[in-house]
Amino acid sequence: YDQIILCLIHPNKATMKVLLLFIAISSSLLCAAVSAFATNHSRRHRQLSLSSVFGSDGAAESASSMMTSSLADEYAIRTQSDRPNELRWDFVPINNFAEEQNNAGVGTLALKALNSCGHHMAQQERDAMIKKHSLQCEWSKSSANVWSINVGRTTKETDDGNDFPRELDCVLSRIMVQYALSKITTTNPDSEEEAQKGDDAILLHVTLPLPEGLGCQQISLSHENYDDCVRHLFTPLNSEYAQLELVDMVNNNGDVLGSLPRPYVHTFNILHRGIGMIVTNKSIFDTNSNDTGGKSSTPDVYVHQRTSTKRVFPSLYDMFVGGVSTSGEDATWTAAREVAEELGLKRALRVLEQGGDNNSLDNPLSNELFQCTICTSYNRCVVSMFAYTCDTSSETIKWQEEEVAWGGWVPYDVVEVAGKLSIDRLKEKGVWPGTGEDDSEDERVTNDESEAEMKELKSKYNIDEQQEQPWESWDFVPDGLLVWVAWLKWVEGNADIL
């Protein structure tokens, strides 16, 4: 330090070399410390997110408190743990529930199966369920720093002759292994300490299904963060997939069961996490502004049309911004990221990056408003809903030309009627994933009053009743319409909204 002070008072080549050397060493030590903190924080975050559904305090919960459910492929999954060191998943064909909901769409049927499998059942009711397949995961400590995790499978013969998908078996068994890993590292204090001692602190011997039969993998927790551990698990199945973006499989409560490469979510229509967001030009909580003779006290909603070149739902419209949460990503960050990527509105993302949150005065993004679960034949998602208030005087919407063909501000009541008409058309074609025409709960969204509402709307905006408007024929993305139904129900139950 004397040399540094001397160099500052009487700089020369020798003293400057000392100063530069000091700066280099200090920078190196600081980077190492930051890197170590980030790595430890990342691993700890993964452990907590993986074990959140089951608790991380080490207490042994009762079997009834651990009964949850999820969805994958053609099956509802009933998850249950009868003992502290085991987990069992029973696979029930979703079509088992068709008789109770004869008029149900594919989404409603999946939701019925999800909810039925996710609550405590009497033994007789449980036995009556036709379980086609089961996976059981058990783990135990072999020695001081070695754990064994074993996943076994049981398949019941059925008359249809269809075998349970082997690849699905391989994928979901790795989700179960992650549950075991979270329990090992969060309910065993010794293991938590061992994980930080050295490169070979905890060694895992994992026996689980592979495409060609049972196989064994060895994993060391000490020199891998949790995402790397997940990628290690999936590498034997598909090394290319294992390096792609990871997302979270969730249960009926939206709690994380484990992570997997995103392509598997689409291949097997696995229940996962995502966000939906309505973008308005004034707050949805401000219902009094513009209530002095204007056309409406409600805000305008930003509606956009997908390009004709999109692989999924080309040329369809959407009243929401939506997206999938990456593994371990907080829903608020997903919402801020998606609206920045899709519409170029980056104010919320900047607030979060600068250490603010949803309660910051300058953050246009709301807190999470509600959650809903939407199911279609290609997408099953627990959606966290947000609202974004765009300040049109200082923010400019900029969308990517390859993603969006058109976008504009549309009065809220126009979006309401356009959405109802779109749902009616899907029902007429027999492809609406929600409930059927005769379901009274769904009748509140689409009914015979649509035409009358449209006439009233045209009168309100001085439009000739005989003049057809573009929004009358807007076809919205079905997933978005399911979220829209949930949105309308939420608004109806909150008097201070809109």
FITORPA-744050 format. One line per 5 residues: for each residue x, y, z of C-alpha. Coordinates in steps of 0.02 Angstrom, whole numbers, padded with zeros to 5 digits. Each point is the difference from the previous one (the first is absolute). Layout:
N
X/Y/Z  ...;
% end
This chain:
498
00000/00000/00000  00149/00117/00033  00055/-00032/-00179  -00174/00042/-00065  -00005/00165/00097;
00176/00040/-00064  -00054/-00037/-00177  -00147/00120/00015  00111/00140/00069  00154/-00029/-00110;
-00053/-00104/-00150  00136/-00086/-00102  00015/-00161/-00101  00047/-00110/00147  -00137/00061/00115;
-00128/-00005/-00139  00040/-00185/-00026  -00035/-00030/00185  -00166/00091/-00014  -00054/-00098/-00154;
00049/-00164/00083  -00103/00044/00155  -00152/00043/-00108  00016/-00162/-00098  00011/-00108/00157;
-00146/00092/00083  -00108/-00019/-00156  00040/-00185/-00011  -00047/-00030/00182  -00161/00100/-00018;
-00053/-00096/-00156  00035/-00165/00085  -00105/00051/00150  -00146/00057/-00109  00009/-00159/-00103;
-00001/-00109/00155  -00149/00094/00072  -00097/-00012/-00164  00034/-00187/-00016  -00053/-00035/00179;
-00154/00111/-00016  -00051/-00085/-00163  00016/-00174/00075  -00093/00048/00158  -00138/00081/-00103;
-00023/-00159/-00101  -00009/-00106/00156  -00133/00108/00077  -00104/00009/-00159  00006/-00188/-00025;
-00053/-00036/00178  -00127/00140/00021  -00149/-00114/-00028  00059/-00125/00130  00075/00119/00128;
00182/00031/00041  -00003/-00006/00190  00038/-00185/00010  -00165/-00044/00082  -00083/-00161/-00056;
-00171/00049/-00065  -00148/-00117/00003  -00045/-00094/-00159  -00161/00098/-00020  00091/00167/00003;
00115/-00059/-00140  -00134/-00054/-00123  00012/00109/-00154  -00024/-00027/-00186  00068/00050/-00168;
-00025/-00034/-00186  00106/-00080/-00136  -00049/-00074/-00167  -00168/-00091/00018  00016/-00021/00188;
-00040/00086/00163  00139/-00035/00125  -00043/-00029/00182  00153/00035/00107  00012/-00071/00175;
00131/-00034/00133  -00041/-00128/00134  00173/00004/00078  00134/00135/00021  00119/-00085/-00123;
-00117/-00046/-00142  -00114/00075/-00131  -00130/-00088/-00108  -00083/00063/-00158  -00157/-00088/-00064;
-00052/00033/-00180  -00188/00007/-00033  -00062/00016/-00180  -00090/00167/-00020  -00136/-00086/-00101;
-00053/-00089/00161  -00089/00162/00046  -00094/00019/-00165  -00162/-00080/00061  -00020/00131/00135;
00023/00143/-00124  -00078/-00063/-00162  -00010/00173/-00076  00170/00059/00059  00134/00068/-00113;
00174/-00075/00005  00060/00136/00119  -00144/-00019/00122  00024/-00189/00002  00185/00019/00042;
-00042/00123/00139  -00129/-00119/00070  00130/-00139/00006  00129/00117/00076  -00116/00057/00140;
-00068/-00174/00035  00173/-00076/00020  00062/00143/00106  -00103/-00024/00157  -00005/-00131/00137;
-00106/-00151/-00046  -00074/-00142/00099  00085/-00167/-00033  -00154/-00066/-00092  -00005/00152/-00114;
00186/-00013/-00031  -00011/-00185/-00045  -00141/00036/-00123  00116/00108/-00103  00074/-00091/-00147;
00186/00027/00025  00091/-00052/-00158  00175/00034/00062  00100/00046/00155  00174/00065/00037;
00077/-00016/00173  00156/00091/00057  00096/-00050/00158  00162/00069/00072  00117/-00049/00141;
00171/00042/00067  00125/-00136/-00046  00150/00069/00095  00067/00162/00072  -00011/00098/-00162;
-00085/-00118/-00121  -00188/-00006/-00037  -00097/-00124/-00108  -00155/00053/-00096  -00105/-00132/-00087;
-00150/00025/-00115  -00105/-00153/-00042  -00150/-00020/-00115  -00158/-00104/00003  -00114/-00015/-00151;
-00170/-00084/00001  -00055/-00097/-00153  -00151/00076/-00086  -00121/-00060/-00132  00047/00137/-00123;
00175/-00070/-00020  00079/00173/00009  00163/00005/00095  00045/00144/00113  00118/00117/-00096;
00177/-00052/00044  00073/00171/-00034  -00127/00082/00116  00052/-00125/00133  00181/00052/-00021;
-00040/00186/00007  -00113/-00002/00152  00112/-00117/00100  00131/00138/-00008  -00124/00123/00074;
-00025/-00122/00145  00189/-00012/00024  00006/00189/00020  -00129/-00013/00139  00113/-00126/00086;
00150/00116/-00023  -00096/00145/00078  -00048/-00107/00150  00178/-00063/00022  00073/00176/00000;
-00137/00089/00099  -00054/-00128/00130  00173/-00067/00044  00110/00134/00080  00154/-00111/-00016;
-00025/-00011/-00188  -00020/00188/-00012  00169/00022/00084  00081/-00140/-00102  -00055/00082/-00162;
00114/00147/00037  00156/-00094/00058  00080/-00060/-00159  -00016/-00064/-00177  -00053/-00175/00055;
-00101/00044/00155  -00165/-00081/-00052  -00003/-00140/-00128  -00168/-00058/-00068  -00029/-00171/-00077;
-00160/00021/-00101  -00088/-00150/-00076  -00142/00048/-00116  -00081/-00042/-00168  00096/00023/-00162;
-00068/-00028/-00176  00081/-00173/-00007  -00041/-00050/00180  00061/00045/00174  00163/00096/00014;
00108/00080/00133  00070/00177/00007  00125/00071/00123  -00016/00183/00050  00104/00105/00118;
-00096/00146/00076  00152/00095/00061  00071/00057/-00166  -00163/00027/-00096  -00134/00130/00025;
-00176/-00066/-00008  -00033/00045/-00182  00158/-00093/-00051  -00059/-00147/00104  -00167/00000/-00093;
00089/00007/-00168  00110/-00145/00056  -00156/-00103/00037  -00076/00029/-00173  00160/-00018/-00103;
-00019/-00191/-00023  -00173/00028/-00075  00043/00139/-00122  00165/00093/00016  -00063/00140/-00114;
-00159/00029/00100  00099/-00004/00162  00090/00161/-00050  -00159/00096/-00042  -00105/00114/00110;
-00067/-00080/00159  -00179/00027/00061  -00093/-00058/00155  -00129/-00139/00009  -00130/00047/00131;
-00145/-00079/00094  -00181/00053/00015  00048/00136/00126  00131/00075/-00115  00142/-00065/00110;
00160/-00060/-00084  00026/-00188/-00016  00162/00010/-00098  00081/00067/-00159  00019/-00070/-00175;
00055/00058/-00173  -00137/00101/-00084  -00025/-00116/-00151  -00066/-00137/00114  -00134/00118/00066;
-00069/00018/-00176  00025/-00181/-00050  -00099/-00068/00149  -00109/00153/00038  00066/00009/00178;
-00076/00120/00126  00121/00147/00023  00011/00182/00057  -00033/00155/-00103  -00068/00178/00004;
-00138/00100/-00080  -00007/00190/-00005  -00127/00128/-00055  00079/00161/-00065  -00107/00156/00020;
00024/00186/-00028  -00058/00042/00176  -00012/-00096/00162  -00135/-00134/00014  -00023/00059/00180;
-00040/00179/-00055  -00184/-00009/-00046  -00046/00182/00026  00117/00088/-00120  -00077/00044/-00167;
-00172/-00021/00077  -00063/00174/-00044  -00091/-00030/-00161  00133/-00098/-00091  -00036/-00159/-00096;
00053/-00113/00142  00077/00006/00173  00094/-00161/-00038  00173/-00002/-00078  00048/-00053/-00174;
00082/-00170/-00018  00147/-00033/-00115  -00052/-00137/-00123  00120/-00075/-00125  -00008/-00120/-00146;
00127/-00137/-00027  00089/-00010/-00168  -00057/-00123/-00132  00170/-00084/00008  -00014/-00051/00184;
00012/-00189/00025  -00137/00002/00132  -00165/00095/-00025  00052/00103/-00152  -00101/00160/-00026;
-00102/-00020/00160  -00026/00142/00123  00043/00016/00184  -00056/00121/00136  00142/-00056/00114;
00188/-00010/00005  00051/-00175/00055  00150/-00109/00026  00078/-00148/00089  00101/00023/00160;
00174/-00073/-00008  00059/-00117/00137  00005/00090/00167  -00053/00166/-00076  -00118/00106/00105;
-00164/00034/-00090  00025/00189/00020  00165/-00011/-00094  -00082/-00106/-00134  -00135/00132/-00025;
00125/00143/-00009  00110/-00098/-00121  -00143/-00052/-00115  -00077/00173/-00020  00173/00069/-00038;
00033/-00134/-00131  -00172/-00001/-00083  -00049/00184/00004  00162/00091/00041  -00071/00067/00164;
00154/-00008/00113  -00046/00113/00145  -00049/-00142/00119  00157/-00099/-00043  00110/00151/00036;
-00083/00025/00169  00033/-00181/00049  00179/00005/-00064  00032/00154/00107  -00060/-00088/00157;
-00181/00058/00002  -00156/-00108/00011  -00184/00004/-00048  -00036/00124/00139  00122/00130/-00068;
-00093/00158/-00050  00081/00003/-00172  -00037/-00183/-00039  -00142/-00018/-00128  -00016/-00185/00040;
-00130/-00055/00128  00022/-00133/00133  -00062/-00172/-00049  -00189/00019/-00014  -00053/-00183/00000;
00046/-00172/-00065  -00099/-00109/-00118  00033/-00168/-00081  -00034/-00016/-00186  00000/-00163/-00095;
-00010/-00037/-00186  00056/-00148/-00105  00170/00083/-00024  00027/00111/00153  -00027/-00022/00187;
00057/00145/00106  -00025/00077/00172  -00010/00183/-00049  00047/00144/00116  -00096/00154/-00057;
00068/00179/00000  -00048/00172/-00067  00117/00125/-00082  -00046/00184/-00008  00083/00079/-00151;
00040/00185/00011  -00036/00046/-00181  00078/00172/00024  00172/-00072/00033  -00005/-00182/-00059;
-00009/-00062/-00178  -00054/-00176/-00044  00123/-00084/-00118  -00035/-00178/-00052  00103/-00118/-00105;
-00061/-00007/-00180  00026/-00189/-00010  -00112/-00022/00153  -00139/00129/-00016  -00094/00052/-00157;
-00107/00136/00081  -00033/00076/00169  -00107/00140/00069  -00097/00071/00147  -00177/-00066/00008;
-00138/00054/00123  -00023/-00127/00139  -00185/-00028/-00037  00041/-00034/-00183  00125/-00133/00053;
-00136/-00077/00111  -00121/-00021/-00144  00135/-00054/-00124  00056/-00134/00123  -00178/-00066/00022;
-00026/-00010/-00188  00164/-00094/-00020  -00050/-00127/00133  -00169/-00023/-00084  00084/-00043/-00165;
00112/-00129/00084  -00153/-00080/00080  -00091/-00007/-00165  00149/-00092/-00074  00006/-00118/00149;
00179/00047/00045  -00024/00109/00154  00111/-00078/00135  -00111/00064/00141  -00169/-00064/00058;
-00146/-00031/-00115  -00147/00109/-00052  -00115/-00067/00135  00118/00037/00145  -00076/00142/00099;
00169/00055/00069  00065/00028/-00176  -00162/00079/-00058  00045/00161/00087  00140/00028/-00126;
-00084/-00044/-00164  -00189/00002/-00021  -00141/00057/-00112  00020/00181/00056  00160/00022/-00099;
-00092/00074/-00149  -00093/00124/00110  00161/00050/00085  00081/00029/-00170  -00142/00114/-00055;
00013/00098/00162  00188/00016/-00023  -00018/00066/-00178  -00127/00126/00059  00118/00057/00138;
00139/00035/-00126  -00117/00070/-00135  00027/-00144/-00120  -00133/-00053/-00126  -00077/-00164/00060;
00010/-00070/-00178  00184/00043/-00016  00106/-00148/00051  00153/00043/00102  00167/-00093/-00012;
-00009/-00051/00184  -00161/-00097/-00033  00101/-00132/-00091  00156/-00001/00107  00049/-00178/00044;
00098/-00002/00162  00127/-00130/00057  -00101/-00134/00095  00124/-00003/00145  -00021/00188/00020;
-00189/-00017/-00004  00006/-00125/00145  00102/00127/00099  -00125/00134/-00054  -00142/-00102/00075;
00097/-00009/00164  00037/00186/-00012  -00185/00044/-00018  -00043/-00105/00152  00136/00086/00100;
-00060/00173/-00053  -00178/-00047/00045  00056/-00043/00176  00094/00163/00026  -00110/00154/00007;
00148/00122/-00006  00063/-00067/-00167  -00048/00080/-00166;
% end
